[in-house]
Each structure stands twice: as structure tokens, then as C-alpha cells.
């Protein structure tokens, strides 16, 4: 089963209302041709969702969020529910990004619960997994990722073809370093094998690579079998770079 590649931009805590509208519009216009066979989305900070939605209105780029609350509503100051995100027009939501895990103390069970909450609200969660440099250097990559995947059974069985996993080696996020195509391919293959052993239909599962993906390394990464697109950080803040990465993903899939 050949899945359409998916490229998602994570703006993190960057951008302005006017800039979000302009950047979104540039990207949407560049990708609106029917010949561009790639799914694309942008995930800005919460206050920029509405301005970005305005910029994306004329194109084929989806709106997404960077996180979601476990709670449907109520006295949870600072939280944003899945229902509110859906009402704002979001299709995608990132859960379990390494910065949420390390800075906000989210464990893998919390991440799995958020994925189910988001899915039940009609959103498509992108669940992040990945190891630190210290974990890789001591040979614990597979053990760490297996533990992060372990609580996801309910979500993956429920989500089916809507499931997306993003492998983001923590040591490659925002550092300028990227996993080699061989390193990324090995971990993607491990994730598929691990989930297949638990009865997950991995032919309907997209696994993205994230970690300092740029126009100059995107083609070599996306050419690896089993890499279905990317979760893009800094390069998604530049229209030309993000579009180039999307086109690289589409070209890689077309030639496979």
C-alpha cells in the first residue's frame, strides 16, 4: 500500500499574526497544484491558529496544533481542548513532542491518552517518539522507543489509517544535526516491526522523520523505504524551504 507522503511544520513558539497569514498563504499557493502529491500541514502556536487559517483558506495545506489537553473542558487554566481545536479548523495535532516530554514532564501514558482524546474529537494525532544522544550512545535507542510505543495500542487499533508516528531523535532537534538516512531507516524499520508484532496493520501507518530536516537533506531521507514524510521545525518558518521539502517528499514517493 503506497501512502501519500505527509509533511507537517511545527512552528514551536515563533511567529506573529500578520506573519502567520502571509507565510501560510505563500505555502498554500505554492502547493495548491493538483500535481503536487503530498499532504501538508502547519502547526503554529495557539494564538496564531486563526490568522494562519485565514492564510491557508485558498490552498491545500491543513491546519494543526502543537499540543492538546487531556480534558474536554472545565477549570484547567492554560489548557486547550481537542473540541476547541477542531472547532478552529484543525485537522492535525502533535502529541508527545520531546520538548513536551522533557520540559513539561509528559510520560508515554499521558501521550497515549492525549492521542485517544484527540482522535475521539475528530483530530488526527501525530505521536512523537525518539531517543536522546546519551540513550543512543549507550545503545538504548530501541529500548527507549519500544517503551514509548508500549501504551499506544488502544490508539493505534482505534486510529487505523489515521495513525501517524513521528520519529524524532532528540539529539537532532534544533541542533543542526540530522540522523543519517541509514540511521533513520533502521529506526523506522524497528518501529514497524515492533508494531506489527502487536497486531498493528503497519501498511496503513505513516511514520515521519523529524530532526533538522532541510531542503538539502530531505531528498536523501525521504528516499529511504518506510519514511513517509517529515515533521519539520525551523525550515517550516521559511516558505521556500518548507515547499522544497514537501516537493522532495512527493518526488521521492513518485519514484519509489
N, C-alpha and C positions, 0 to 999 in steps of 0.2 A: 504493500500500500504506500503510494507516494504522497506524502503530506505536503501541503503548501507551506513554504518556509514562513516563519514568524519573526519579526524584528521589533523589539519594544525598547523605547527610550525612557530611561529613568533620569529625570532632571534633578533629583535629590532636592536640596533646599536652594535652588537657583531660579532666577527669572524675575520678570516684572509683568504686570498685567498687559501693558502695551506690547512688550517684547514677546509675550506668550502668543498673543493674537497674530502678530506678524510672523513669527517663526513657524507657528502651526500652519499658517496659510501658505507659506513658501514650500513647506514639505508636502502638504496636501496637494498643491497644484502640480508639483514635480512628479508625484506618484499616482496621479489620477488616471493615467492611460490604462486602458483595459489590458494592454500587452504586458504590464508590469505584474508578474505573477508572484506576489508576495503579500502577506498580511502584515500590516504595520500599526503600531500604537505608540502613544506618548503619554507618560505618567508624570505630571507636574506636581508641585506642592498643592495642597488642598485649596488655598485661596486663588490659585491660577486655573482651576478646573473650568470655571465659566468663561474666562477670557480665551482660554485655549479652545474650548468647544466652539466658540464663535469663529476662530481661525480655521478650524477643521471642517466647518459646515459644508463646504463645497467639494470636499475630497473624499478619498478612500482610506483615510487614516483614522483609527479608533482612538477613543479617549480612555485613559486608565488612571488608577490611583496607586499610591506607593504603599499603602497600608490600609487596614480595616479594623474596626472594633470587633471584639467578641460579642458585644451586647447589641440587641436590636434597638434599644432606646433607653432613656432614663437618666439618672443622676451620675453621669460619667463625664465629668468636665474634661474637655480637650479631646474626647474621642469622636470618631465619625463612623456612623453605622453603614452597613452594606446597603440598606434600603436607601439611605440618602445618596450614596454614591451612584446607585442605579438610577435614582430619580434625576441626578445631574447629567445622566447620559453616559456614564462609564460602562464599558464592556469588560475591561480587564482590571485586575488588582494584583499587585505584587505582595506576597506574604513571605515572611521568614528571611528577608534580606539580611546579609551578615551584619549590617550596621544595626538592624533591629535586634538581632540576637546578642550582639556584643554590647551595644550601648544601652539597650532597654531591657536586657535580661530575658528575652523571649526564648523559651525552650522549645524543643521539637514537638511536644504535645500541644503547646499553645499554638504553634504554627499550623499544625494539622487541624485543630479546632477552628481556627480562623478560615482555613481553606474551605471547610464544610459550610460555615456560616455564609461565606461569600457565594459559594456555589448555590446554596438554597435561596439566595436573593437574586439569582439570575446573572451573577458575575462569573467571569472565568478567571480563577486564581492562577498565578504563576508562582510556583513554590520553589524557593531558592535553597540550594544545598551547596556545601563547599567546605574545604579544609583550610586551616591556617598554614603558614610557612613551617612552623615548628612541627605541626602534625605531619606534613608531607615529608619533612626531612627525617623524621623517625619512622617512616613507613606506615603511618596510620591512616592514610587517605581513605582506603576502602572501609575500614572500621568506622571512621567518623561519619562517612556518608551513609553507610548502612544504618547507623543509629539515627541519623536524621530522617531517613526514609521509613523507618520502622513504624511510626504512628500513622502513616498516610494511607493505610489500607482502605479504611472506610471512604475517604475522599476519592481515591483512585478508582475504586469499584463503582462509586456513585457517579463520578465525572465522565468516565468513558473517554470519548474522543475530545472532550473539553479539557482534559487534564494537560497541564504543561508543567514541566520541571525545568529549572534553570540551574545549570552547574556553574557556580562562580567560585573559583579558587580565591580565598580571601586575600592571599598574597599578591594577586594580580588586579585587585580592585582599586583603581585610582592611583596605582603605583607606577604606571607606565610599563610594567612587566606584563607579559601575557603568557599563558601556557602555550607550549608548542602545539602544533596540530596533533602530533603523536600523543602528547600528554593528555590533551583534551579528549581525543578519540578513545584512549584507554579508559578514562573515567566514564565517558558516555556509554561505552560498551558494558562497563561494570554495572551502571545504573540499570540499563535494560535487562541484563541477565538477572540482576537481583530482583527486580520487579516481576520478571517473567516467572521466576521460581516461586513467586507468591500468587500466581494465577492472574496477573495483570496482562491484558492484551496490549503489549508494547508496540504493536504495529499501528495502533491508533493514538500513540502518545508522542507528543513533540517534546524534545529535550533541547533546550537552548544552551549556548555557551555565553558566559559573560565574564569580563575581566580585561580591561584595556583593549577592547576591540576598536580598531581604527580602519579607515579605508585601505591602508597599505598592508594590513594582515587579514582582512576579512575574507578575501577570496580563498586563501590557503586554509583558513579554519573551516569555512563552510563547505569546502571540497571534501572534508572528512566524512565518511559514511556514518550516519547516526547523529550528526549535528544538524538540527533543523532550524537554525536561525540564531539570533543573539539577543541578549539583554544588554543594552548599550548605555554607558554612563555619560562621560564628558562629551563624547562625539555626538550625542543626540542634541546638544545645545548649539550645534552648527548645522544649518540646513544642508549645505553641500556635503558635509561628512556623513550625516545620517542617511541622506538619499543614496550616496555612493555605497554605503553598507547594505542598504536594502536591495539595491540593484545587484550587488555581489551575491547576496543570498539567492535572489531569483535566478541569476545566471548559473550558479552552482547547481541548483536543483534541476534546471533545464538541461544541463549537460550530463546529469547522473543517470 
